[in-house]
């Protein structure tokens, strides 16, 4: 027994000696430091090698889900009854209220004070790895973005470079509201919306980024859209085709004000369907050619002739009557009334229910659903099933 105890003492002594040697040769301690924990590694010579935290840490604001693109007045209207549109807009809408609310991407910097002329790069995209993301630059600690898709998750990050060292944030995400319409900001143009984003009665979605409705971009001898607006339409929306529904000699042009965009002058003198039905077959032929997309169409203020075409297209795709009315009346948020127009009236559901207007000619058509009635009306004025099927295929997802 005594021999066994002596053996155990020798083992314990050896282990104690080994532990002491290991602590001397490889020992490390941790201490708290400003901006985080600094770990010091010491050796037997007394020299010190310190691993420090980054000079800057970029923290992104949490936007979360269901990020709204609509202003308070727009959201109140969309969450209320479309028949009460007059409660949300001026009686004479001469100023711009149709633009969406900006989405603000904001961030803060932890660490040393950032130099005042730092240029931040903001990357935003729909892929978690930000593949093919769009990039923006700013000297502020926030950036406003517009015209995002409905019901879509976006990923973003912020970076900047100082003294040849690049500091980069983690990737954050937010999701936009699914509530339509997808109203757009195009500088110099009023009443701009994507026809896409709506849910149809059969559970499908109208494809976004394909077909847009707007007010006029120009008149014969004057241009309303700004250079910034042109850049939005050409580079951001990527439009390829313009359909002009106007007919007045002082309004129409022979060439689009957007470079490289093909123009179809398919106008009529008013929104009465007895006049519009003369150009609707040609309009739907343009819409049935996938090579023409993305397309935008407009009349003067983007409410009546434009509203009738939008009603027919989205009605054909299966958007509910309720949503068609919401979209139609949303035009009253635009700057659609001139100061010199004494006879202006707001566009309400009753406007398109008047005799010879779009609802009045569609409702009597055969069919158990609005979608069927719209199709049968369009066929009654000479548009073929093949053309209508092509539009549905191109615009549905």
N, C-alpha and C positions, 0 to 999 in steps of 0.2 A: 504493500500500500504506500509506504514512504517513497519507494522508487517511482511509483506512478505519479505521486504529487510533485516530486522534483521535476519530472518530465513535463508536466503541465505548466509549471512555473517557467521552465525554459522556453516553451512555446509562446506563452503570454508575453514574456520579455522580448522575444524576437518580433512579435507583432507590434508591440509598443514602439520598438526601435524603428521598424519599417514605417510606421505611421508618422513618426516624428521627422524622418528623413524626407518622406513624400511632401509633408507640409512645408519644409524648408525649401526644397527644390522646386515644387510646382504650386505652391500655395497661392490662393487668390482671395481678395476681399472685394466687397461691393459697397459703394457709398452713394448716397443721394446727391444729385447735382442738378443745377438749373436746366430745365428742358428734358429731364429724364434721368436714368441711371447710368453712371459711368463705371465701367469695370476695369480694374487695374490688375495687371499681371506682373508679379515681382519675381526676381531671380536672386541668386546668392550674392551677386555683385552690387545689388542695391539700385540698378537702373530701372526705369519705369516706362512702359509702353501703354498708352491710353487709347481706347476705342471710343470715339465721341458720337453723340447723336447728330443727325443732319443739322445744318445751320438753319434751314427753314423746313417747316411742315405745313402743307396746304390742306386745309379742312374745308370740305364742300357743304353747303347748306342742304338740308334734307327737304326735298319738295314732296316726296311721297307719291301717292296714287291719286287718280281722279283730278288731275291738275286742269283747272278750267281755262278755256281760251276766250270765254265770253265776259264782257263787262258786266257790272252789276245790273244795269238796265236791261241788257240783252238776256242775261240769265233769268231775271225776274219775269220777263216776257215768255221765255221758253218754258218756264216752270208754271206759268199761269195758263190762261185761256187765250188762244190766238185771236179770238174775236175782240179781245180787249186791247189790241195793239195801240189804240189811241192814248192809253194810260201811260205808255212808256216812251212816246216820242212827241216832239212838238207838233202843233197843228200845221205848221209850215216848216218842214225839215230842210233848212237851208245850210246847216252845218253838218260836218262829217261825224256820224256816230256808228257807222257800220263796221269800222275796223275792229279786229279782235283785241282782247286784252293781251298785253305782253306777258311772256313767261320770263321771270327774272332768275338767272343763274348767278348765285352769289357765293363768295368764299372768304375765308380769313387766313391769315398767315401767323403761325406760331413760331417764335424764335426771334432772331435779330430783326431790327427795323429794316423794312424793304426800301431800297432807294426810290426816290419819288418818280423817276422816269422809267420804272420797270414796265416792260411790255409783256402782258400775259397772253398766252395762246389757249383758247377754249376750243375743245374738240367735242362735237356732238354727233351721234349717229344712232342707228337702230340695232347695231350688232354689239353684243357684250364685249367684244375685243376691239370695238371702235374701228373695225375694218371699213375703209371707204368713208370715214367720218368727215363732215364738213368742219372747217376750222375758221375761227374768228379771232381777231386780236383786239385788245383794249388795254388802256392804262388804268382803268378803274378796277375796283374789286367786285364788279358785277357786270353782267352782260344781258341785254334784253333780246329775246328772240321771238319771232312771229311765224305764222303760217305752218305750224306743225300739223301732222296728220292727227285725226281723231282716233281715240282708242288704241294708242300706240305707245309702247315702252321705249323710251330714249335713254341712252347711256352717255355720260359726259365726264370729262376730266379737265383739269387746268394745269398748265406748266409754265415755267419761266426760266430764263438762264441768267446767271450772274457769275462773272469772273470765269467764264467758260465751263461752269458747272450747271447742269440742268436739274431743276427740282420739279417733281411731278406729283400730283395728288393721286389718291386712289380713284377708281372708277365708281361713280354713283349712278343711280337710275331714278327715273320718274315716269309716270304713265299719264297720258292726257285723257281728258274726258271723252266718253263715247257719244255724248249728246251733240247732235247736229243743230244747225248747219256748221260746216267748216268755213267760217267767214275769213276773208283774207285781207291783208294790208298790201295794197299796191299803190305806191305814192303817186298822187295826181289823178287817181281813178276811184270812183265811188261805187258802193253796192256790189262788191266782189265776193263771190262764193264758189266753192267747189260743189258740183252736183253729187259728188261721192260722199261716202260715210254713213248714209242712211241705211237702216235695216229694212229689208223688204218683208212683205207679208208671208213669204215662204221661208224666212229665216236666213236668206242670203244677205250680202252686203253690196251696195253700189260701190264700185271701185273708185278710190280716191286718186287724184293726180292725173285724171284723164280729160275731164270736161268741166269748163269753168264758165260762169256767167258774170258779166260785168256791166258797168255803165260805159259810156263812150270814152275812147282814148284820145279822140281828136275830132275836129271838124275839117272841112275842106281846106281852110287856110289857117288853122290854128291847132296847136297840140296841147292837150291837158296833161297827159302822162309825163312825169319827169324822167330824167336820166336814171335816177334810183329806181323808179317804177319799171322802166324798161329792163333794167338789170334783173329785177325780181321776176318779171315775166319770162325773160329769155333764159336766164341762168338757173333760177330757183325752180320755177314752174315748168320751164322747158317747152313753152308753147311752140307749135309748128304751124297752126292754122287759125285764121280769124274768119268768123262768119259775121258780116255786118247786116243787121236787119233793118237799117234805115233806108229811106228812099229820097229824102230831100236833097236838092242839088247843093244846098249850103252845108251839108253834113258829110256826104259820102266822099271817099277818096278812091283813086284808082290803084293805090299801092298802100300796103300796111305801113304804119309808122314804126313797126318793129322789123328790124333788118332780118331778111331771110324768111319771114313768115308769109305764107301764101294767103291771099285774101279772096274770099268769096262774097261778092255783093249780092245778097239774096233778100233784098228789102221789100217791104210793103208799107203802105201809108197809114197803117194803124193796126190795133190788136183785134179788130173784128175778125172773126174766123172766116167770114165770107171773103176777106182780103188775104188773110194769112194762108188759107188752104191752097192758094196759087203758088206759094213758095215752099210749103212744107215738104212736098216730095223731094225737091232738090236739097233741102236741108238734111233730110234723113239719108239721102244718098251720100252726102259728105260724112255724116256720122257713121255710116255703114262701112267706110273704108278705114281699116285699122292704121294704115300708113299715114293718115292725116293727124293722128293724135300725138300729143295733147292739143285739144281744141278749146278756143274760147269764143263765145258768141255774145252779142250785145246789140242793143238799139241805142236810144239816146241816153235815158237815165237808168236803163236796165230793169224796168219794172213791168211793163205791159206786154210788148211783143216778146221780150226776153222771158218774162214770167210765164207766158203761154207756152213757149217752147220747153221751158224747164218743167212745167206741169206735165206736158205730154211725154217727155223723155222719162222722167222718174215715175210717172204713172205707168208707162209701158214696162218699166223694170220691176214694178210691184211695190213701190213706196206707198205707205198708207195715205189715205185722203187727209188725215189729221196732219201728218208731217208735210204734205204738199202745201197745206194752208199756212203752217208755221213758216215754211220757206218763202212762200209768196209774200206774206205780210212783213217779213223781216226786211224787205226792201225799204220800208219806211224809216229805217235807221240811217239810210244813206242821205247824202246831200243832194236830194232829188228835186228840190223846189227852188227855182230862181226867185230873186227878190222882185222881179218884174212880172211874175205869174200870178195874177189875181184869182184865177179859176182853179188853182190846185186843190185836189182832194186826196186824202190819205187812201192808200190801197188797203182794202179790207176784204174779207171773204165775199161780201156782197158785190165787190167790184167785178170779180171773175164769174159771178153767178148771173150777171146781167144778160139779157137776150143777146145772142150772137157772140158771146164771149166763150172762153174755152170750156168752162164747167157746163154751161147751158147746152153746148153742142155734144158734149161727151155723155152726159147723163141719160139721154134718151136711147143711146145705142144698146143693142142686145148684149147680154152678158150678165153673169151673176156676181161679178166682182168689178171693181173699178179698173183693174188691170185689163180684164177682158174688154170692157167698154172702150178704153183708150185704144187698144189694138184694133177693134172693129171700126172705130172712127177713122184711124189712120188708113186702114185698108179701104174705107169708103171713099177716100179722096185719091186713091190710086197708088198707094205705097204697098209693095208686095210683102208677103210673109218672109221671103228670103232677106229682104232689106231689114225688116224689123227683127228677125232672128239674129242677124249680124250685129245689130246695135246691142241687143240683149247679151249676146256672147261677149262682146268687147267690154261692156260696162259692168258685168257681173263678176263677183268673185266668191 
